[in-house]
Amino acid sequence: MEITFSNKKLEKLANDYRKCQKEFGQIRARLYNKRLLDLKNAVSLEDVRTLPGNYHELVGNRKGQWACDLDQPYRLIFEPHENPIPTDEHGKYIWLEIKGVEVIEIIE
């Protein structure tokens, strides 16, 4: 799956493990890189749905975004490249048709 970043800092941290470790600490840096690798190796978002990390859709004012767990209480937030996001006849997102994501932020 294609991964892009909403800002240069997140991209830099993804590409420089030492810098990432200095910024986030060893545990969060390892999990950040693991989650990104899981996303990169996936063909679609459906492929990560059952992996460790609790990949899930967000609701409310974050509808259209997804999250996965890092070290508690931190989560990695991302959204699909597809616009509009593919949905079925019931309005549920079709994870299988999402082939790329943009990493937005890491939040508590």
DSSP file (Angstrom, degrees, kcal/mol; ACC not computed):
  #  RESIDUE AA STRUCTURE BP1 BP2  ACC     N-H-->O    O-->H-N    N-H-->O    O-->H-N    TCO  KAPPA ALPHA  PHI   PSI    X-CA   Y-CA   Z-CA
    1    1 A M              0   0    0      0, 0.0     2,-0.3     0, 0.0    99,-0.2   0.000 360.0 360.0 360.0 144.6    0.0    0.0    0.0
    2    2 A E  E     -a  100   0A   0     97,-1.6    99,-2.4    41,-0.2     2,-0.4  -0.624 360.0-163.3 -80.3 135.7    1.2    3.5   -0.7
    3    3 A I  E     +a  101   0A   0     -2,-0.3     2,-0.3    97,-0.2    99,-0.2  -0.982  11.1 174.8-123.3 130.1    1.9    5.7    2.3
    4    4 A T  E     -a  102   0A   0     97,-2.3    99,-3.1    -2,-0.4     2,-0.4  -0.785  21.8-129.9-121.8 171.8    2.2    9.5    2.3
    5    5 A F  E     -a  103   0A   0     -2,-0.3    99,-0.2    97,-0.3     3,-0.0  -0.956   8.7-140.6-128.4 143.2    2.7   11.9    5.2
    6    6 A S  S    S+     0   0    0     97,-2.7     2,-0.3    -2,-0.4    98,-0.1   0.687  89.9  21.1 -75.4 -17.7    0.8   15.1    6.1
    7    7 A N  S  > S-     0   0    0     96,-0.3     4,-1.4     1,-0.1     3,-0.2  -0.986  76.1-116.8-149.1 160.7    4.0   16.7    7.2
    8    8 A K  H  > S+     0   0    0     -2,-0.3     4,-2.9     1,-0.2     5,-0.2   0.809 108.5  62.6 -66.1 -31.9    7.8   16.4    6.8
    9    9 A K  H  > S+     0   0    0      1,-0.2     4,-2.5     2,-0.2    -1,-0.2   0.941 104.7  45.3 -62.4 -48.1    8.4   15.7   10.5
   10   10 A L  H  > S+     0   0    0      1,-0.2     4,-1.6     2,-0.2    -1,-0.2   0.883 115.1  48.9 -62.5 -38.0    6.4   12.4   10.4
   11   11 A E  H  X S+     0   0    0     -4,-1.4     4,-1.4     2,-0.2    -2,-0.2   0.913 110.9  49.7 -67.3 -42.9    8.1   11.4    7.2
   12   12 A K  H  X S+     0   0    0     -4,-2.9     4,-1.1     1,-0.2     3,-0.3   0.910 110.6  49.7 -62.1 -43.5   11.5   12.2    8.5
   13   13 A L  H  < S+     0   0    0     -4,-2.5     7,-0.3     1,-0.2    -1,-0.2   0.834 108.8  53.5 -66.3 -31.8   10.8   10.2   11.7
   14   14 A A  H  < S+     0   0    0     -4,-1.6    -1,-0.2    -5,-0.2    -2,-0.2   0.798 114.6  41.1 -70.5 -28.5    9.6    7.2    9.6
   15   15 A N  H  < S+     0   0    0     -4,-1.4     2,-0.4    -3,-0.3    -2,-0.2   0.520 113.3  53.1 -99.4  -6.9   12.8    7.3    7.5
   16   16 A D     X  -     0   0    0     -4,-1.1     4,-2.4    -3,-0.2    -1,-0.2  -0.835  60.1-175.2-132.7  94.7   15.3    7.8   10.4
   17   17 A Y  H  > S+     0   0    0     -2,-0.4     4,-2.8     1,-0.2     5,-0.2   0.858  84.4  53.8 -61.5 -38.2   14.9    5.3   13.2
   18   18 A R  H  > S+     0   0    0      2,-0.2     4,-2.0     1,-0.2    -1,-0.2   0.915 111.6  44.9 -63.3 -42.5   17.6    7.0   15.4
   19   19 A K  H  > S+     0   0    0      2,-0.2     4,-2.2     1,-0.2    -2,-0.2   0.898 113.1  51.6 -66.4 -40.2   15.8   10.3   15.2
   20   20 A C  H  X S+     0   0    0     -4,-2.4     4,-3.0    -7,-0.3     5,-0.4   0.908 109.6  49.6 -62.2 -43.6   12.4    8.6   15.8
   21   21 A Q  H  X S+     0   0    0     -4,-2.8     4,-2.1     1,-0.2    -1,-0.2   0.880 110.7  49.9 -63.9 -39.5   13.8    6.9   18.9
   22   22 A K  H  < S+     0   0    0     -4,-2.0    -1,-0.2    -5,-0.2    -2,-0.2   0.884 117.1  41.3 -66.6 -38.6   15.1   10.2   20.2
   23   23 A E  H  < S+     0   0    0     -4,-2.2    -2,-0.2    -5,-0.1    -1,-0.2   0.907 132.7  18.5 -74.5 -44.8   11.8   11.9   19.6
   24   24 A F  H  < S-     0   0    0     -4,-3.0     4,-0.4     1,-0.2    -3,-0.2   0.620 104.5-113.1-106.8 -17.2    9.4    9.1   20.8
   25   25 A G     X  -     0   0    0     -4,-2.1     4,-2.2    -5,-0.4     5,-0.2  -0.176  42.5 -70.8  92.0 163.3   11.4    6.8   22.9
   26   26 A Q  H  > S+     0   0    0      1,-0.2     4,-2.2     2,-0.2     5,-0.2   0.896 127.4  47.0 -62.7 -45.5   12.3    3.2   22.1
   27   27 A I  H  > S+     0   0    0      2,-0.2     4,-2.3     1,-0.2    -1,-0.2   0.953 116.3  41.6 -66.4 -50.9    8.9    1.6   22.5
   28   28 A R  H  > S+     0   0    0     -4,-0.4     4,-2.8     1,-0.2    -1,-0.2   0.878 114.3  53.0 -66.3 -37.2    6.8    4.1   20.5
   29   29 A A  H  X S+     0   0    0     -4,-2.2     4,-2.3     2,-0.2    -1,-0.2   0.919 110.4  47.6 -62.5 -43.5    9.5    4.4   17.8
   30   30 A R  H  X S+     0   0    0     -4,-2.2     4,-2.2    -5,-0.2    -2,-0.2   0.926 115.0  45.0 -63.8 -44.6    9.5    0.6   17.3
   31   31 A L  H  X S+     0   0    0     -4,-2.3     4,-2.9     2,-0.2     5,-0.2   0.885 110.7  54.1 -68.3 -38.5    5.7    0.5   17.2
   32   32 A Y  H  X S+     0   0    0     -4,-2.8     4,-2.2     1,-0.2    -2,-0.2   0.946 113.0  43.2 -58.4 -49.3    5.5    3.5   14.8
   33   33 A N  H  X S+     0   0    0     -4,-2.3     4,-2.2     2,-0.2    -2,-0.2   0.868 113.4  52.2 -66.7 -36.5    7.9    1.7   12.4
   34   34 A K  H  X S+     0   0    0     -4,-2.2     4,-2.6     2,-0.2    -2,-0.2   0.928 110.5  47.3 -64.4 -45.9    6.1   -1.6   12.8
   35   35 A R  H  X S+     0   0    0     -4,-2.9     4,-2.3     1,-0.2    -2,-0.2   0.907 112.7  49.5 -63.7 -41.2    2.7   -0.1   12.0
   36   36 A L  H  X S+     0   0    0     -4,-2.2     4,-2.7    -5,-0.2    -1,-0.2   0.898 111.3  49.4 -64.5 -39.5    4.1    1.7    9.0
   37   37 A L  H  X S+     0   0    0     -4,-2.2     4,-2.4     2,-0.2    -2,-0.2   0.904 109.4  52.0 -65.7 -40.8    5.7   -1.5    7.7
   38   38 A D  H  X S+     0   0    0     -4,-2.6     4,-0.8     2,-0.2    -2,-0.2   0.929 113.0  45.0 -59.6 -44.7    2.4   -3.4    8.2
   39   39 A L  H >< S+     0   0    0     -4,-2.3     3,-0.7     1,-0.2    -2,-0.2   0.918 112.8  50.7 -64.8 -43.9    0.6   -0.7    6.1
   40   40 A K  H 3< S+     0   0    0     -4,-2.7    -1,-0.2     1,-0.2    -2,-0.2   0.879 110.9  48.5 -62.6 -38.7    3.3   -0.7    3.5
   41   41 A N  H 3< S+     0   0    0     -4,-2.4    -1,-0.2    -5,-0.2    -2,-0.2   0.617  95.0  94.8 -78.4 -12.5    3.2   -4.5    3.1
   42   42 A A    <<  -     0   0    0     -4,-0.8     3,-0.1    -3,-0.7    -3,-0.0  -0.502  63.4-152.8 -79.5 147.7   -0.6   -4.5    2.8
   43   43 A V  S    S-     0   0    0      1,-0.3     2,-0.3    -2,-0.2   -41,-0.2   0.841  83.8   0.0 -82.1 -39.5   -2.3   -4.5   -0.6
   44   44 A S  S >  S-     0   0    0    -43,-0.1     3,-1.4    -3,-0.1     4,-0.4  -0.897  82.3 -97.7-141.2 170.6   -5.3   -2.9    0.9
   45   45 A L  G >> S+     0   0    0     53,-1.9     3,-1.4    50,-0.9     4,-0.7   0.795 117.0  70.3 -61.9 -27.9   -6.5   -1.6    4.3
   46   46 A E  G >4 S+     0   0    0     49,-0.9     3,-0.7     1,-0.3     4,-0.4   0.826  87.6  65.8 -57.4 -32.4   -8.4   -4.9    4.8
   47   47 A D  G <4 S+     0   0    0     -3,-1.4    -1,-0.3     1,-0.2     3,-0.2   0.728 105.2  41.5 -65.9 -22.9   -5.0   -6.7    5.1
   48   48 A V  G X4 S+     0   0    0     -3,-1.4     3,-1.5    -4,-0.4     7,-0.4   0.524  86.4  97.0 -99.8  -7.1   -4.2   -4.9    8.4
   49   49 A R  T << S+     0   0    0     -3,-0.7     6,-0.2    -4,-0.7    -1,-0.1   0.824  93.0  33.9 -54.0 -37.9   -7.6   -5.2    9.9
   50   50 A T  T 3  S+     0   0    0     -4,-0.4    -1,-0.3    -3,-0.2    -2,-0.1   0.375  95.8 106.8-102.5   3.4   -6.8   -8.3   12.0
   51   51 A L  S X  S-     0   0    0     -3,-1.5     3,-0.7     1,-0.1     4,-0.5  -0.385  85.8 -83.8 -76.2 159.6   -3.1   -7.5   12.7
   52   52 A P  T 3  S+     0   0    0      0, 0.0    -1,-0.1     0, 0.0    -2,-0.1  -0.338 106.4  69.0 -58.0 145.4   -2.0   -6.4   16.2
   53   53 A G  T 3  S-     0   0    0     -3,-0.1    16,-3.6    15,-0.1    -2,-0.0   0.261 101.0-108.7 124.1  -9.5   -2.5   -2.7   16.7
   54   54 A N    <   -     0   0    0     -3,-0.7     2,-0.3    14,-0.2    13,-0.1   0.946  37.9-157.6  54.1  58.0   -6.3   -2.5   16.7
   55   55 A Y        +     0   0    0     -4,-0.5     2,-0.3    -7,-0.4    13,-0.2  -0.524  27.4 159.6 -66.6 126.0   -6.8   -0.8   13.3
   56   56 A H  E     -B   67   0A   0     11,-2.5    11,-2.4    -2,-0.3     2,-0.2  -0.992  42.9-105.0-152.8 156.0  -10.2    0.8   13.4
   57   57 A E  E     -B   66   0A   0     -2,-0.3     9,-0.2     9,-0.2     2,-0.2  -0.518  35.8-133.1 -76.6 146.7  -12.4    3.5   11.9
   58   58 A L        -     0   0    0      7,-2.7     6,-0.6     4,-0.3     2,-0.2  -0.633  19.9-154.8 -97.6 162.7  -12.9    6.7   13.8
   59   59 A V    >   +     0   0    0     -2,-0.2     3,-1.6     4,-0.2     2,-0.1  -0.674  50.9  25.5-127.6 179.5  -16.3    8.4   14.4
   60   60 A G  G >  S-     0   0    0      1,-0.3     3,-1.7    -2,-0.2    -2,-0.0  -0.410 129.1  -4.2  67.0-133.1  -17.7   11.8   15.1
   61   61 A N  G 3  S+     0   0    0      1,-0.3    -1,-0.3    -2,-0.1    -3,-0.0   0.532 138.3  55.7 -74.0  -3.2  -15.6   14.7   13.9
   62   62 A R  G X  S+     0   0    0     -3,-1.6     3,-1.7     3,-0.1    -4,-0.3   0.198  73.9 140.0-108.9  13.6  -12.9   12.2   12.8
   63   63 A K  T <   +     0   0    0     -3,-1.7    -4,-0.2     1,-0.3     3,-0.1  -0.344  65.7  37.7 -57.8 135.5  -15.2   10.2   10.6
   64   64 A G  T 3  S+     0   0    0     -6,-0.6     2,-0.3     1,-0.5    -1,-0.3   0.380 102.1  94.7  97.6  -1.5  -13.2    9.2    7.5
   65   65 A Q    <   -     0   0    0     -3,-1.7    -7,-2.7    -7,-0.2    -1,-0.5  -0.836  59.0-151.6-117.2 159.3  -10.0    8.7    9.4
   66   66 A W  E     -BC  57  78A   0     12,-3.6    12,-2.4    -2,-0.3     2,-0.3  -0.824   7.7-162.2-123.3 163.5   -8.6    5.5   10.9
   67   67 A A  E     -BC  56  77A   0    -11,-2.4   -11,-2.5    -2,-0.3     2,-0.3  -0.970   6.9-167.9-141.9 157.6   -6.3    4.8   13.9
   68   68 A C  E     - C   0  76A   0      8,-1.5     8,-2.7    -2,-0.3   -14,-0.2  -0.979  32.9-101.8-141.7 152.6   -4.1    2.1   15.2
   69   69 A D  E     + C   0  75A   0    -16,-3.6     6,-0.2    -2,-0.3     2,-0.1  -0.450  34.1 171.7 -77.6 141.9   -2.5    1.8   18.6
   70   70 A L        -     0   0    0      4,-2.6     2,-0.4     1,-0.2    -1,-0.1   0.091  69.1 -31.6-107.8-130.0    1.0    2.6   19.5
   71   71 A D  S >  S-     0   0    0     -2,-0.1     3,-2.9     1,-0.1    -1,-0.2  -0.806 101.3 -60.4 -90.1 136.1    2.0    2.6   23.2
   72   72 A Q  T 3  S+     0   0    0     -2,-0.4     3,-0.1     1,-0.4    -1,-0.1  -0.276 124.0  14.8 -58.6 135.8   -1.0    3.6   25.3
   73   73 A P  T 3  S+     0   0    0      0, 0.0    -1,-0.4     0, 0.0     2,-0.2  -0.906 109.1  92.3 -97.9  20.4   -2.4    6.2   25.2
   74   74 A Y    <   -     0   0    0     -3,-2.9    -4,-2.6    32,-0.1     2,-0.3  -0.496  48.2-177.4 -83.6 142.7   -0.8    7.1   21.8
   75   75 A R  E     -CD  69 107A   0     32,-2.5    32,-2.2    -6,-0.2     2,-0.5  -0.977  26.0-127.8-135.7 148.8   -2.4    6.3   18.5
   76   76 A L  E     -CD  68 106A   0     -8,-2.7    -8,-1.5    -2,-0.3     2,-0.4  -0.862  27.1-155.7 -94.4 125.1   -1.4    6.7   14.8
   77   77 A I  E     +CD  67 105A   0     28,-3.2    27,-2.7    -2,-0.5    28,-1.3  -0.873  21.7 159.3-107.1 133.7   -4.0    8.6   12.8
   78   78 A F  E     -CD  66 103A   0    -12,-2.4   -12,-3.6    -2,-0.4    25,-0.2  -0.966  22.5-151.4-147.0 162.6   -4.3    8.2    9.0
   79   79 A E  E     - D   0 102A   0     23,-2.0    23,-3.1    -2,-0.3   -14,-0.2  -0.973  29.9 -97.6-136.7 153.6   -6.8    8.6    6.2
   80   80 A P  E     - D   0 101A   0      0, 0.0    21,-0.3     0, 0.0     5,-0.1  -0.274  16.9-137.4 -67.6 151.0   -7.3    7.0    2.9
   81   81 A H  S    S+     0   0    0     19,-2.5    20,-0.1   -79,-0.1    17,-0.0   0.798  78.0 101.5 -71.9 -30.7   -6.0    8.5   -0.4
   82   82 A E        -     0   0    0     18,-0.5     3,-0.1     1,-0.0    16,-0.0  -0.311  68.7-140.4 -62.2 132.6   -9.3    7.5   -2.1
   83   83 A N  S    S+     0   0    0      1,-0.3     2,-0.2     2,-0.1    -1,-0.0  -0.917  91.9  26.7-139.6 111.1  -11.7   10.5   -2.4
   84   84 A P  S    S-     0   0    0      0, 0.0    -1,-0.3     0, 0.0     3,-0.0   0.542 104.1-122.1 -75.3 160.5  -14.5    9.8   -1.9
   85   85 A I        -     0   0    0     -2,-0.2    -2,-0.1     1,-0.1    13,-0.1  -0.550  35.7-103.9 -69.4 129.7  -13.8    6.8    0.4
   86   86 A P        +     0   0    0      0, 0.0     8,-2.5     0, 0.0     2,-0.3  -0.307  47.5 179.4 -59.9 132.3  -15.4    3.7   -1.1
   87   87 A T  B     -E   93   0B   0      6,-0.3     6,-0.2    -3,-0.0     2,-0.1  -0.920  22.5-126.6-130.8 158.4  -18.6    2.7    0.7
   88   88 A D    >   -     0   0    0      4,-2.3     3,-1.9    -2,-0.3     6,-0.0  -0.265  48.0 -82.2 -90.5-174.3  -21.2   -0.1    0.3
   89   89 A E  T 3  S+     0   0    0      1,-0.3    -1,-0.0     2,-0.1    -2,-0.0   0.653 130.7  54.2 -66.9 -14.4  -25.0    0.4    0.0
   90   90 A H  T 3  S-     0   0    0      2,-0.1    -1,-0.3     3,-0.0     3,-0.1   0.369 119.7-107.2 -98.6   3.5  -25.3    0.7    3.8
   91   91 A G  S <  S+     0   0    0     -3,-1.9     2,-0.3     1,-0.3    -2,-0.1   0.523  73.1 140.5  84.7   5.6  -22.7    3.5    4.0
   92   92 A K        -     0   0    0      1,-0.1    -4,-2.3    -5,-0.0    -1,-0.3  -0.611  58.5-107.3 -82.4 142.3  -20.0    1.3    5.5
   93   93 A Y  B     -E   87   0B   0     -2,-0.3     2,-1.0    -6,-0.2    -6,-0.3  -0.410  22.8-132.7 -67.5 142.5  -16.4    1.8    4.3
   94   94 A I    >   -     0   0    0     -8,-2.5     3,-1.5     1,-0.2     4,-0.3  -0.816  19.9-172.7 -99.3  95.5  -15.0   -0.9    2.1
   95   95 A W  G >  S+     0   0    0     -2,-1.0     3,-1.4     1,-0.3   -49,-0.9   0.815  80.0  65.0 -57.8 -33.8  -11.6   -1.5    3.6
   96   96 A L  G 3  S+     0   0    0      1,-0.3    -1,-0.3   -51,-0.2   -49,-0.1   0.751 100.1  51.2 -63.6 -26.0  -10.7   -3.8    0.6
   97   97 A E  G <  S+     0   0    0     -3,-1.5     2,-0.7   -11,-0.1    -1,-0.3   0.419  84.3  98.6 -94.9   1.1  -10.8   -0.9   -1.8
   98   98 A I    <   +     0   0    0     -3,-1.4   -53,-1.9    -4,-0.3   -52,-0.2  -0.815  41.3 166.4 -93.0 113.2   -8.5    1.4    0.1
   99   99 A K        +     0   0    0     -2,-0.7   -97,-1.6   -55,-0.2     2,-0.3   0.356  58.1  29.3-112.1   2.6   -5.1    1.1   -1.4
  100  100 A G  E     -a    2   0A   0    -99,-0.2   -19,-2.5     2,-0.0   -18,-0.5  -0.979  59.7-163.6-161.2 149.9   -3.2    4.0    0.1
  101  101 A V  E     -aD   3  80A   0    -99,-2.4   -97,-2.3    -2,-0.3     2,-0.5  -0.952  14.9-139.8-136.4 155.5   -3.2    6.1    3.2
  102  102 A E  E     -aD   4  79A   0    -23,-3.1   -23,-2.0    -2,-0.3     2,-0.5  -0.975  23.4-132.4-113.8 124.0   -1.8    9.4    4.4
  103  103 A V  E     +aD   5  78A   0    -99,-3.1   -97,-2.7    -2,-0.5   -96,-0.3  -0.639  27.8 178.1 -75.2 123.7   -0.4    9.5    8.0
  104  104 A I  E     -     0   0A   0    -27,-2.7     2,-0.3    -2,-0.5   -26,-0.2   0.895  48.4 -43.7 -95.1 -52.1   -1.9   12.6    9.7
  105  105 A E  E     - D   0  77A   0    -28,-1.3   -28,-3.2   -95,-0.0     2,-0.5  -0.986  40.2-110.6-169.3 170.5   -0.6   12.6   13.2
  106  106 A I  E     + D   0  76A   0     -2,-0.3     2,-0.3   -30,-0.2   -30,-0.2  -0.992  43.9 178.1-116.4 125.7    0.2   10.8   16.4
  107  107 A I  E       D   0  75A   0    -32,-2.2   -32,-2.5    -2,-0.5    -2,-0.0  -0.836 360.0 360.0-127.7 163.2   -2.1   11.7   19.3
  108  108 A E              0   0    0     -2,-0.3    -1,-0.1   -34,-0.2   -34,-0.0   0.402 360.0 360.0 -88.9 360.0   -2.7   10.8   22.9
